[in-house]
Amino acid sequence: MKFNFPESFEKSYEHFHLPKELKNTLVLSDVHIPYHHIPALEESLNYGLIKNIDSILLNGDIMDCYMLSKFQPDPRERNFGEEIIAFQMFIKELKRVFNVPIFYKLGNHCERYEKIMLLRCAEFLGIPYFEFENVLGCKELGLEVIKDQRIVYVGKLPVFHGHEVGLKAVNVNPARSLFLKVHVPAACSHLHRPSTYT
């Protein structure tokens, strides 16, 4: 039987699977450019060189988007335009060193941009030029952007940024908190601390 329902605005968000042929992915999360820690980045990238990676997953919050924060940003700090330039420099360096596909999942700090647009510039929403990935120049940089809080699968492993499953300020064993939310073995960043749960 066919029903006469009103039109639905429901959206379907498919999980994002890295291509199966990619077997050795370096995952970088929470770099927070321009507040990145250079020794930690160098260590991570050197590890990627040793392991001969074939892809990179930027798993959210690669930029800090400091001036777009709802928490009273200090206008004397680096502005958003300077962050974009620093982000582009970082991506170009990754491309120069590795020459592998780079996937860029947006994290909660990246989503600050759209929230600012919703609050202050709603009339620009829907104009492709003003979409976050276009402002950053992701297409020109050769990045594949993963939006809408989609879960990324690296092989069979689900990789979360963390905000998409509501992980916030977990004080005791974040890995256990993640497992209790998703009920499968998974990897996650966002909380900026190491944790495991078996």
Sequence and secondary structure as in RCSB ss.txt:
>XXXX:A:sequence
MKFNFPESFEKSYEHFHLPKELKNTLVLSDVHIPYHHIPALEESLNYGLIKNIDSILLNGDIMDCYMLSKFQPDP
RERNFGEEIIAFQMFIKELKRVFNVPIFYKLGNHCERYEKIMLLRCAEFLGIPYFEFENVLGCKELGLEVIKDQR
IVYVGKLPVFHGHEVGLKAVNVNPARSLFLKVHVPAACSHLHRPSTYT
>XXXX:A:secstr
               EE  TT   EEEE    BTS  HHHHHHHHHHHHHTT SEEEEES SB  GGG SS   T
TS  HHHHHHHHHHHHHHHHHHH S EEEE  TTTTHHHHHHHHH GGGTT GGGSHHHHHTHHHHTEEEE TT 
 EEETTEEEE SGGGT     S HHHHHHHHH S  EE SS S     
